[in-house]
């Protein structure tokens, strides 16, 4: 692939055997700015998060000062199937914050999301992080189930975290407790 991506990992054969619709899924980490790749990322974010999607300035900052993982087939014309964005906590350097995580609608329900997130969490651990935190809408049952299946625990409930009607659970994972099947 282009220099804007750094190869991270490939899904194992067990998962690939179950996925008839996808060939050669791979995970990449952005390592440099590339306008075409950033546009793909922004388009995916807009589809996944609507008006709450990150803009190009946040994406560029995240590329250089965080970790943006992208899941896609190993073809130049392949559409992004998933993203996971992490930032380092300012007050605790061994804590990473999962700020954006999404799987394309057409790829949901096939265990892709769990495998993808499990692999990138292992990569985050290998970078020296010990914990990961995230926020999640308490009504987002599929996300809650996914996070709990990997070992995340509900740390606290915060009303109006992002404004009126925007309550969230804060979830925490000790990376030594990461659960992968």
N, C-alpha and C positions, 0 to 999 in steps of 0.2 A: 504494500500500500504506500501511499504518499508519506513524506517525511513528517506531516502534521500528526500522524498517529504513531504510537508505539505499541507493538503487539504485547499483550499481557498474557492471555491464556486462550485455550480452545476448550469447548465443551467436550466432556468425555464421551466415549462410544456409547455408553448406556443411554445417555440423554439423546444423543443423535439418532439412535435406533428408533426412538419413540416419536421422532419429528419428521414426518413424511414431507411436510411443506417447506422445509428449510434444508439447505445444503451448506456444510462447512461454516457453521456459526463461530465467530471469533469475537473476542473482546479486545478493544483498543483503548489506550489512554491518550488523550490529546497531549502533545508535548510541545507544540508550537502553533502559532497562529496561521491559519489557512482560510481565506475568505470563503471559498466554496464549502469547506467542512463546517465552518461556523454557521453559514446559512442553512445547511442541512440540520445542524443542531438546533438552531432557532426555530426552524419549521417544525421539528419534532416537538420541541418544548411548547410551541403555540398550540399544536394539536392536543398535547397531553394536559396542559395547564390553563389554556385559554388566556384570559386577561392577566392572570397571575404568573405568566411565563417570564423567564429572565429575558433581559434585552441584550443587545450585542456588547454593551460595555461590561455588564456583569459576566457574560460568557468569556470575554477576553481576559478579564481579571481572574476568573476561575481557572482558565487554562494555565496562566502563569503562576498563580499563587495557591492553587488548590489541586484537585484531581477531578477530571471529567472522564468517566469511562463510557464507552459506546459499544453497544452490542449490535452486530450486523453480520450478514453473510460476507464472505471474502470475495466480493465482486465490486468493481468500481461503481456500477450502477445500482448497487444494493441499497435499499432503504434502511434507515436506522430502526431497529426493533426495540432498543432499550437504552436508557441512560441512567447513570448514577453519578451525582456530583457530591464531592466531599470538600470540607474546609477544615483547617486546623483551628481549634479553639484558642482564643487569645489568652485566656487565663489558666489554661491547663494544656501544656504542649503534647501530652500523650493522648489527648481527647480529639477525635475527629467528629465532625458534625455532618450527617447525611442531609444535605439541603434539598436535593431534588432526586427523585427516583421514579421512573415510569417504564412501563412496558407497553408497546403498541397494542392497540385493542385487538387486532387480528392475531396476535401472538399470545394472548392471555389464555389461561386454563390448560396449559401444556407443560407445566413445571419449568418453563423457561425462566420466569422471574425469580424463582427460588434459586435455581442453579446460578444464574447470572449474579445475583446479589451475594450468594455464598462465595463465589470466586473473587469478587471485588473486595469483600470483607477480608478474605485471606490476604489479598494483596495489600490492603491497608495495614493489616497486622504486620506483614513483612516489612513495611516501611517504618515500623517502630511504634505505631499507635497501640494503646492498650484498651481503649474504650471507644465506643461510637454511641452518639445520641442522635435522636431524630424527633420530630413532632409529627403527629398524625391526627387527622380528623377522627373523633370518637365514633362517628357514624360510618367510617370507611372499614367495614368488616373484612373485606378481602385483604386489605393492607395490614390490618391488625393481626389477622391469622398468619399472614406471611411472616411478618416480623417476629411474632411469638414462636413460629416454627423454627426460626433460626436462633432463638435464645434471647431475644429482646424482652425486657421486663418493663411494665408500666411503672414509671418512677413517680409521676404526679399528673394531676389533671389541672389545667389552667384555663379558666374562663376568659373569653375575649382576648386570647393571646395575640391575635392578629386583627382585633377590632370586634365590634358587635356581631354576634352569631358565628364567630370564628374561634370556638373552643378547641383545645387540642390536648391530647395526651403527650407528655414527654416520655420517650422510651429510651432505655439505656441497655447497652450490651457490653459486657466484659468480654473482650475478644478471645480470652482463654476458654470461655464458655460457649463459643460459636458451635452451633449444632448443624452438622451436615450429614445427610443420609448416605 
